Amino acid sequence: MLDFLIVFPILIYSVILHEIAHGFMADRLGDPTARLSGRLTLNPIPHIDPLMSLFLPLLLIFSGSPVVFGAARPVPIDPFNFREGRKDIGLVGLAGPGTNLLIAVFAALLFKILLFLSPNSLSFFLPILVITTKINLILAALNLIPIPPLDGSRILAAIAPGEVAGVLDSLEPFGLFILFFLLLFPIGGFSLGNLIFGFVSVWMRLLGF
């Protein structure tokens, strides 16, 4: 129960900030759709998706899964409002995992500061900051995977030849099935879960944990 009370709120607001970052970047690049839809808000209600924001993370938490993740409702974006097409779509995609990385770095720095200032009186907050760092690193790693509809596919499509972008677009209806299959069933020694753990481990070492 304690894990739930700590992990769940951190996860929910991490995915909300992820989506707000998408909408904010889109707004900066000429598409006000998310802002006009009321999605640039910290109020969780407009962002909650019953399956991805509630059911999936709760299932992972209570099943003791080593990887806990979820997602908020995607912010609405109209790519026809962008000035530079796929490049702007790629920047919007990058804003989400980039925000999660920034949150992770900020939480790690705050951990170091509190540990230096008062390791005993603030000891309750230190594990929360470690969890915040790990959750946001997991979210960043997961979303950088180039499988649609994850952000990595938008980033790859922005820098790859048009043929690659076309293939990624065609995979979008099956993307989540492909993702869960790769998470659950390693292929030829390749494990998507291990790749995510490797990303998190490298960043945790870089951040001094």
Contacts in CASP RR format, 6 or more apart in sequence:
PFRMAT RR
TARGET T0000
AUTHOR 0000-0000-0000
METHOD contacts of the structure
MODEL  1
MLDFLIVFPILIYSVILHEIAHGFMADRLGDPTARLSGRLTLNPIPHIDP
LMSLFLPLLLIFSGSPVVFGAARPVPIDPFNFREGRKDIGLVGLAGPGTN
LLIAVFAALLFKILLFLSPNSLSFFLPILVITTKINLILAALNLIPIPPL
DGSRILAAIAPGEVAGVLDSLEPFGLFILFFLLLFPIGGFSLGNLIFGFV
SVWMRLLGF
3 61 0 8 1.000
4 58 0 8 1.000
4 61 0 8 1.000
4 62 0 8 1.000
6 127 0 8 1.000
6 128 0 8 1.000
6 131 0 8 1.000
7 57 0 8 1.000
7 61 0 8 1.000
7 68 0 8 1.000
7 131 0 8 1.000
7 135 0 8 1.000
8 57 0 8 1.000
8 58 0 8 1.000
8 61 0 8 1.000
10 128 0 8 1.000
10 131 0 8 1.000
10 132 0 8 1.000
10 135 0 8 1.000
11 57 0 8 1.000
11 68 0 8 1.000
11 69 0 8 1.000
11 70 0 8 1.000
11 135 0 8 1.000
12 44 0 8 1.000
12 48 0 8 1.000
12 53 0 8 1.000
12 57 0 8 1.000
12 72 0 8 1.000
13 42 0 8 1.000
13 44 0 8 1.000
14 100 0 8 1.000
14 103 0 8 1.000
14 132 0 8 1.000
14 135 0 8 1.000
14 136 0 8 1.000
14 139 0 8 1.000
15 47 0 8 1.000
15 53 0 8 1.000
15 70 0 8 1.000
15 71 0 8 1.000
15 72 0 8 1.000
15 139 0 8 1.000
16 42 0 8 1.000
16 44 0 8 1.000
16 47 0 8 1.000
16 72 0 8 1.000
17 99 0 8 1.000
17 100 0 8 1.000
17 103 0 8 1.000
18 72 0 8 1.000
18 96 0 8 1.000
18 97 0 8 1.000
18 99 0 8 1.000
18 100 0 8 1.000
18 139 0 8 1.000
18 143 0 8 1.000
19 39 0 8 1.000
19 47 0 8 1.000
19 72 0 8 1.000
19 73 0 8 1.000
19 74 0 8 1.000
19 75 0 8 1.000
19 96 0 8 1.000
20 39 0 8 1.000
20 40 0 8 1.000
20 41 0 8 1.000
20 42 0 8 1.000
20 75 0 8 1.000
20 99 0 8 1.000
21 95 0 8 1.000
21 96 0 8 1.000
21 98 0 8 1.000
21 99 0 8 1.000
22 34 0 8 1.000
22 74 0 8 1.000
22 75 0 8 1.000
22 77 0 8 1.000
22 92 0 8 1.000
22 93 0 8 1.000
22 95 0 8 1.000
22 96 0 8 1.000
23 34 0 8 1.000
23 35 0 8 1.000
23 39 0 8 1.000
23 40 0 8 1.000
23 75 0 8 1.000
23 77 0 8 1.000
23 92 0 8 1.000
23 95 0 8 1.000
24 34 0 8 1.000
24 40 0 8 1.000
24 95 0 8 1.000
25 91 0 8 1.000
25 92 0 8 1.000
25 93 0 8 1.000
25 94 0 8 1.000
25 95 0 8 1.000
25 96 0 8 1.000
26 32 0 8 1.000
26 33 0 8 1.000
26 34 0 8 1.000
26 75 0 8 1.000
26 77 0 8 1.000
26 81 0 8 1.000
26 82 0 8 1.000
26 88 0 8 1.000
26 92 0 8 1.000
27 34 0 8 1.000
27 35 0 8 1.000
27 40 0 8 1.000
29 82 0 8 1.000
29 83 0 8 1.000
29 84 0 8 1.000
29 88 0 8 1.000
29 91 0 8 1.000
29 92 0 8 1.000
30 81 0 8 1.000
30 82 0 8 1.000
30 83 0 8 1.000
30 88 0 8 1.000
31 77 0 8 1.000
31 78 0 8 1.000
31 79 0 8 1.000
31 81 0 8 1.000
31 82 0 8 1.000
31 88 0 8 1.000
32 81 0 8 1.000
33 75 0 8 1.000
33 76 0 8 1.000
33 77 0 8 1.000
33 78 0 8 1.000
33 81 0 8 1.000
34 40 0 8 1.000
34 75 0 8 1.000
34 76 0 8 1.000
34 77 0 8 1.000
37 46 0 8 1.000
37 75 0 8 1.000
37 76 0 8 1.000
38 46 0 8 1.000
39 46 0 8 1.000
39 47 0 8 1.000
39 75 0 8 1.000
39 76 0 8 1.000
46 73 0 8 1.000
47 53 0 8 1.000
47 72 0 8 1.000
47 73 0 8 1.000
48 54 0 8 1.000
48 72 0 8 1.000
48 73 0 8 1.000
49 71 0 8 1.000
49 72 0 8 1.000
49 73 0 8 1.000
52 70 0 8 1.000
52 71 0 8 1.000
52 72 0 8 1.000
52 73 0 8 1.000
53 70 0 8 1.000
53 71 0 8 1.000
53 72 0 8 1.000
53 73 0 8 1.000
56 69 0 8 1.000
56 70 0 8 1.000
56 71 0 8 1.000
57 68 0 8 1.000
57 69 0 8 1.000
57 70 0 8 1.000
59 65 0 8 1.000
60 67 0 8 1.000
60 68 0 8 1.000
60 69 0 8 1.000
60 70 0 8 1.000
61 68 0 8 1.000
66 197 0 8 1.000
67 138 0 8 1.000
67 183 0 8 1.000
67 193 0 8 1.000
67 196 0 8 1.000
67 197 0 8 1.000
68 135 0 8 1.000
68 138 0 8 1.000
69 135 0 8 1.000
69 138 0 8 1.000
69 139 0 8 1.000
69 142 0 8 1.000
70 139 0 8 1.000
74 149 0 8 1.000
77 89 0 8 1.000
77 92 0 8 1.000
79 85 0 8 1.000
79 88 0 8 1.000
79 89 0 8 1.000
82 88 0 8 1.000
82 89 0 8 1.000
86 157 0 8 1.000
86 158 0 8 1.000
86 165 0 8 1.000
87 158 0 8 1.000
89 154 0 8 1.000
89 157 0 8 1.000
89 158 0 8 1.000
90 154 0 8 1.000
90 155 0 8 1.000
90 157 0 8 1.000
90 158 0 8 1.000
91 158 0 8 1.000
92 154 0 8 1.000
93 151 0 8 1.000
93 152 0 8 1.000
93 154 0 8 1.000
93 155 0 8 1.000
94 151 0 8 1.000
94 154 0 8 1.000
94 155 0 8 1.000
96 143 0 8 1.000
96 151 0 8 1.000
97 139 0 8 1.000
97 140 0 8 1.000
97 141 0 8 1.000
97 143 0 8 1.000
97 144 0 8 1.000
97 151 0 8 1.000
97 152 0 8 1.000
98 140 0 8 1.000
100 136 0 8 1.000
100 137 0 8 1.000
100 139 0 8 1.000
100 140 0 8 1.000
100 143 0 8 1.000
101 136 0 8 1.000
101 137 0 8 1.000
101 140 0 8 1.000
101 203 0 8 1.000
103 132 0 8 1.000
103 136 0 8 1.000
104 132 0 8 1.000
104 133 0 8 1.000
104 134 0 8 1.000
104 136 0 8 1.000
104 137 0 8 1.000
104 140 0 8 1.000
104 203 0 8 1.000
104 207 0 8 1.000
105 207 0 8 1.000
107 129 0 8 1.000
107 130 0 8 1.000
107 132 0 8 1.000
107 133 0 8 1.000
107 136 0 8 1.000
108 129 0 8 1.000
108 133 0 8 1.000
108 207 0 8 1.000
108 208 0 8 1.000
108 209 0 8 1.000
110 129 0 8 1.000
111 126 0 8 1.000
111 129 0 8 1.000
111 130 0 8 1.000
111 133 0 8 1.000
112 208 0 8 1.000
114 122 0 8 1.000
114 125 0 8 1.000
114 126 0 8 1.000
114 129 0 8 1.000
115 122 0 8 1.000
115 126 0 8 1.000
119 126 0 8 1.000
130 209 0 8 1.000
133 204 0 8 1.000
133 207 0 8 1.000
133 209 0 8 1.000
134 200 0 8 1.000
134 204 0 8 1.000
137 199 0 8 1.000
137 200 0 8 1.000
137 203 0 8 1.000
137 204 0 8 1.000
138 196 0 8 1.000
138 200 0 8 1.000
140 199 0 8 1.000
141 195 0 8 1.000
141 196 0 8 1.000
141 198 0 8 1.000
141 199 0 8 1.000
141 200 0 8 1.000
142 150 0 8 1.000
142 196 0 8 1.000
143 150 0 8 1.000
143 151 0 8 1.000
143 152 0 8 1.000
144 150 0 8 1.000
144 151 0 8 1.000
144 152 0 8 1.000
144 155 0 8 1.000
144 199 0 8 1.000
145 152 0 8 1.000
145 179 0 8 1.000
145 192 0 8 1.000
145 195 0 8 1.000
146 152 0 8 1.000
146 153 0 8 1.000
146 155 0 8 1.000
146 156 0 8 1.000
146 168 0 8 1.000
147 153 0 8 1.000
147 171 0 8 1.000
147 175 0 8 1.000
147 178 0 8 1.000
147 179 0 8 1.000
147 182 0 8 1.000
148 154 0 8 1.000
148 168 0 8 1.000
148 169 0 8 1.000
148 171 0 8 1.000
148 172 0 8 1.000
148 175 0 8 1.000
149 172 0 8 1.000
149 175 0 8 1.000
149 176 0 8 1.000
150 179 0 8 1.000
153 168 0 8 1.000
153 171 0 8 1.000
153 172 0 8 1.000
156 164 0 8 1.000
156 168 0 8 1.000
157 164 0 8 1.000
157 165 0 8 1.000
157 166 0 8 1.000
157 168 0 8 1.000
157 169 0 8 1.000
171 178 0 8 1.000
179 192 0 8 1.000
182 192 0 8 1.000
183 192 0 8 1.000
183 193 0 8 1.000
186 192 0 8 1.000
186 194 0 8 1.000
END
